[in-house]
Amino acid sequence: MSTQVPETETETEPEPEPEPEAESEATDAPEAEDQDFGAETRRRAQAALEKADRTVELKVFRYDPEVPEKEEPRFDTFTVPFKKGMTVLDALMWARDSYDSSLTFRHSCRQAVCGSDALFVNGSQCLGCKTQVADLADKGIPKTVRIEPLPHAEVVKDLVVDLEHFYDQMEAVEPYFQDEDLPSGLNEQRQTRENREKIKMSTRCIWCSACMSSCNIAAGDNQYLGPAAINKAYRFAMDDREGEDLKEHRLNIIEQEHGVWRCQTQFSCTEVCPKDIPLTEHIQELKREAVKKNLKFW
């Protein structure tokens, strides 16, 4: 037995042709898609939070001078699902991707090599990609992680600071190898094992500016070279391949009024250095070298 409904002939009026859509309706479509995407992102974020065994609360510094309603500095709170091995940078990226795409911070290699994600976390300078969230509490997971831009630097937006002054101080010590007596042909410019061992730690600097931010002297003296720049001067002044004349030239740069003698040996730079460089020791050794250079026996 057939289930097809027999067709009956009926007279129908022709349907009017659809009118062309207005231009305003066409331009509204992308906005609707963006809204749907935002709603979907928030839904996924909420689902992730509900499934998470533990969560951590981020209190993040916010500031945007280009947006009138965001010119006043403030703190925004983001709840992030905690995972074993999560770093501060991981948490920030989750908050940005799940809550607010305008949240701004620097990051690149995520392996503590580029030095671009130095932050002020729970009152101490550190690298976001190297700092484990679990390590910010004595036991267990911290309830709140406070994240701010590096102190003593002009804030550009949110967690991004202007590092131009820091780079100027680094360039002031001529941070590159110089030697007027280069070997001829393809001969190597050899370095002794002992000398390489002496300067090894100073070569690990990644220009993150964490030490400069922690230095109280640099905060009060804008002309002070700073621990990072002086450490870079140490790296080349102690390199035997440059010779005594260039070593004296470098010592003349760092023994100026705003050089090594402004250091008060507070060890704050050494404590926050993410590469464990003994910055304060290097500064003190350059002080001794500067004194020996000026001693005359007659």
Secondary structure as GFF3:
##gff-version 3
##sequence-region A 1 298
A	DSSP	alpha_helix	23	51	.	.	.	ID=ss1
A	DSSP	beta_strand	55	62	.	.	.	ID=ss2
A	DSSP	three_ten_helix	68	70	.	.	.	ID=ss3
A	DSSP	beta_strand	74	81	.	.	.	ID=ss4
A	DSSP	alpha_helix	88	98	.	.	.	ID=ss5
A	DSSP	beta_strand	118	121	.	.	.	ID=ss6
A	DSSP	beta_strand	124	127	.	.	.	ID=ss7
A	DSSP	three_ten_helix	133	136	.	.	.	ID=ss8
A	DSSP	beta_strand	144	148	.	.	.	ID=ss9
A	DSSP	beta_strand	155	157	.	.	.	ID=ss10
A	DSSP	beta_strand	160	161	.	.	.	ID=ss11
A	DSSP	alpha_helix	164	172	.	.	.	ID=ss12
A	DSSP	alpha_helix	193	199	.	.	.	ID=ss13
A	DSSP	three_ten_helix	201	204	.	.	.	ID=ss14
A	DSSP	alpha_helix	210	214	.	.	.	ID=ss15
A	DSSP	alpha_helix	216	220	.	.	.	ID=ss16
A	DSSP	alpha_helix	227	237	.	.	.	ID=ss17
A	DSSP	three_ten_helix	240	242	.	.	.	ID=ss18
A	DSSP	alpha_helix	244	254	.	.	.	ID=ss19
A	DSSP	three_ten_helix	260	262	.	.	.	ID=ss20
A	DSSP	alpha_helix	268	272	.	.	.	ID=ss21
A	DSSP	alpha_helix	279	294	.	.	.	ID=ss22
###
